[in-house]
Amino acid sequence: MNSLKTVFLMTAMAVILMAIGEVFGGHQGMIIMFILAIGMNFFSYWFSDSMVLRMYHAEEAGHDSRLYQIVADLAKRSDLPMPRVFTIPTEVPNAFATGRNPSHAAVAATEGILRMLNDDEIRGVLAHEMSHVLHRDILISTVVATFASAISMIANIAQWSLIFARSAAMMTTTAAVFSVFWRRLL
C-alpha cells in the first residue's frame, strides 16, 4: 500500500508542476516543469538517503559501536537486511531512518540521544525507526518532503513572477494562480 501512496504522490507532484508550467509558460512551460518533475522524482527516489545524511553531517558507525550492535540485533530479530548505521554529531536527541526500501535503508542517531538514553531505551527508539523501514514509510516521508520543496519553489516562482511581470494581465494571472494554490494549502 505504501508503494501505491509513493507513486500517487510522485504523480501528483508531476501533474501540479505541469499545470503550473502550463499557466506560466504555455506548452513550453509545461514541458519544462515535466522535466523538472522527473528530475525531482528521480533524485528523491534514488538519492534521498545520502542527501539527508550529508545534510546532518552523519558519520558511519563502526561495527564495534554500541549503536551498530543494537541495530544489528534488531535487524536480525525482525528479519530485515542490515541497514547502514550512522551517528550524527549533535547534542539534540534524535533518531531517524531513511532510504528507499529495506535493502537500501540507513538508521541514524545523534550523539545526544546516545548519551541521554540507556541501551534498552535506545533499543526502543531504534525498533521504532526499524519499523519505518519494515513498512516502507521512509520513502513516503522523503517524497512528501520533496513535494513540500516543490510547493516552496512554486511560491518562489510566483513571487518573482509578480515582481518582474511584464504586463498587468500577467500580474493578474500570476496573482490569481498563486492565491488559488495558497487557499488550497491552508
C-alpha positions as CSV (number, residue, x, y, z in Angstrom):
1,M,0.0,0.0,0.0
2,N,2.9,2.4,0.8
3,S,4.3,1.8,-2.7
4,L,1.0,2.9,-4.2
5,K,1.0,6.0,-2.0
6,T,4.5,6.9,-3.1
7,V,3.6,6.5,-6.8
8,F,0.5,8.7,-6.2
9,L,2.5,11.4,-4.5
10,M,5.1,11.4,-7.2
11,T,2.4,11.6,-9.9
12,A,0.6,14.3,-8.1
13,M,3.7,16.4,-7.9
14,A,4.4,16.0,-11.6
15,V,0.8,17.0,-12.5
16,I,0.8,20.0,-10.3
17,L,4.2,21.2,-11.6
18,M,3.0,20.6,-15.2
19,A,-0.2,22.6,-14.6
20,I,1.7,25.5,-13.2
21,G,4.1,25.3,-16.1
22,E,1.1,25.5,-18.5
23,V,-0.3,28.5,-16.7
24,F,3.0,30.5,-16.6
25,G,4.7,29.3,-19.8
26,G,2.1,27.6,-22.0
27,H,3.1,24.4,-23.7
28,Q,6.8,25.0,-23.3
29,G,6.4,25.8,-19.6
30,M,4.5,22.6,-19.1
31,I,7.3,20.6,-20.8
32,I,10.0,22.3,-18.7
33,M,8.1,21.6,-15.5
34,F,7.5,18.0,-16.6
35,I,11.3,17.6,-17.0
36,L,11.8,19.3,-13.6
37,A,9.3,16.9,-12.0
38,I,11.0,13.9,-13.5
39,G,14.3,15.2,-12.1
40,M,12.9,15.8,-8.6
41,N,11.2,12.4,-8.5
42,F,14.4,10.7,-9.7
43,F,16.6,12.4,-7.1
44,S,14.1,12.0,-4.3
45,Y,13.8,8.3,-5.0
46,W,17.4,7.3,-5.6
47,F,19.4,9.8,-3.6
48,S,17.2,10.9,-0.7
49,D,19.1,8.9,1.9
50,S,22.5,10.2,1.0
51,M,21.2,13.8,0.8
52,V,19.6,13.6,4.3
53,L,22.7,12.0,5.8
54,R,25.0,14.5,4.2
55,M,22.8,17.4,5.4
56,Y,23.2,16.2,9.0
57,H,27.0,15.5,8.6
58,A,26.3,11.9,9.6
59,E,29.3,9.6,10.1
60,E,29.0,5.9,9.5
61,A,29.2,3.9,12.8
62,G,31.9,1.3,13.2
63,H,30.9,-2.4,13.6
64,D,32.0,-2.4,17.2
65,S,30.0,0.6,18.2
66,R,27.0,0.4,20.6
67,L,24.7,1.8,18.1
68,Y,25.7,-0.7,15.3
69,Q,25.4,-3.6,17.7
70,I,21.8,-2.6,18.7
71,V,20.7,-2.1,15.1
72,A,22.3,-5.4,14.0
73,D,20.4,-7.2,16.8
74,L,17.1,-5.5,15.8
75,A,17.6,-6.2,12.1
76,K,18.3,-9.9,12.9
77,R,15.2,-10.2,15.1
78,S,12.9,-8.5,12.6
79,D,14.3,-10.4,9.6
80,L,15.4,-7.2,7.9
81,P,18.5,-6.6,5.9
82,M,21.2,-4.8,7.9
83,P,20.8,-1.1,7.2
84,R,23.7,1.3,7.2
85,V,24.2,2.8,10.6
86,F,25.2,6.4,11.2
87,T,25.9,8.8,14.1
88,I,25.1,12.5,13.9
89,P,27.5,14.9,15.7
90,T,25.0,17.0,17.7
91,E,23.6,17.0,21.2
92,V,20.0,17.3,20.1
93,P,18.4,14.0,20.9
94,N,17.0,12.4,17.7
95,A,17.0,9.3,15.6
96,F,15.6,8.5,12.2
97,A,15.5,6.1,9.3
98,T,15.9,7.0,5.7
99,G,16.2,5.2,2.3
100,R,14.0,3.9,-0.5
101,N,13.5,0.3,0.7
102,P,14.7,-2.1,3.4
103,S,17.6,-3.2,1.2
104,H,18.8,0.5,0.9
105,A,18.0,1.8,4.3
106,A,20.0,3.8,6.8
107,V,19.4,4.4,10.5
108,A,20.9,7.3,12.3
109,A,21.0,8.5,15.9
110,T,22.5,11.7,17.3
111,E,25.3,11.6,19.9
112,G,22.9,13.4,22.2
113,I,20.4,10.6,22.3
114,L,23.1,8.0,22.7
115,R,24.4,9.9,25.8
116,M,20.9,10.5,27.2
117,L,19.4,7.0,27.0
118,N,20.4,3.6,28.2
119,D,20.6,0.6,25.9
120,D,17.0,-0.5,26.5
121,E,15.7,2.9,25.7
122,I,17.9,3.2,22.6
123,R,16.7,-0.2,21.5
124,G,13.1,1.0,21.8
125,V,13.8,4.2,19.8
126,L,15.6,2.2,17.1
127,A,13.0,-0.5,17.0
128,H,10.5,2.3,16.2
129,E,12.8,3.5,13.4
130,M,13.3,0.0,12.1
131,S,9.5,-0.4,11.9
132,H,9.5,2.5,9.4
133,V,12.0,0.6,7.3
134,L,9.9,-2.6,7.5
135,H,6.7,-0.8,6.5
136,R,8.4,1.4,3.8
137,D,7.3,4.6,5.5
138,I,10.7,6.1,5.0
139,L,10.3,6.7,1.2
140,I,6.9,8.2,1.6
141,S,8.2,10.8,4.1
142,T,11.0,11.6,1.7
143,V,8.7,12.1,-1.2
144,V,6.4,14.3,0.9
145,A,9.5,16.4,1.8
146,T,10.3,16.7,-1.9
147,F,6.7,17.7,-2.5
148,A,6.9,20.4,0.1
149,S,10.1,21.7,-1.5
150,A,8.3,21.8,-4.9
151,I,5.5,23.8,-3.3
152,S,8.0,26.2,-1.9
153,M,9.7,26.5,-5.3
154,I,6.3,27.3,-6.9
155,A,5.7,30.0,-4.3
156,N,9.1,31.5,-5.1
157,I,8.5,31.4,-8.8
158,A,5.1,33.1,-8.3
159,Q,6.7,35.8,-6.1
160,W,9.4,36.6,-8.7
161,S,6.8,36.5,-11.5
162,L,4.8,39.1,-9.7
163,I,7.8,41.3,-9.2
164,F,9.0,41.1,-12.8
165,A,5.7,40.6,-14.6
166,R,5.8,42.5,-18.0
167,S,2.1,43.4,-18.0
168,A,-0.9,44.0,-15.8
169,A,-2.5,40.9,-17.4
170,M,0.5,38.7,-16.4
171,M,0.4,40.1,-12.9
172,T,-3.3,39.4,-12.6
173,T,-2.9,35.8,-13.9
174,T,0.1,35.2,-11.6
175,A,-1.7,36.6,-8.6
176,A,-4.8,34.5,-9.3
177,V,-2.9,31.3,-9.7
178,F,-0.8,31.9,-6.6
179,S,-3.9,32.8,-4.5
180,V,-5.7,29.6,-5.6
181,F,-2.8,27.4,-4.6
182,W,-2.3,29.3,-1.3
183,R,-6.0,28.9,-0.4
184,R,-5.8,25.2,-1.1
185,L,-2.8,24.8,1.1
186,L,-4.5,26.5,4.0
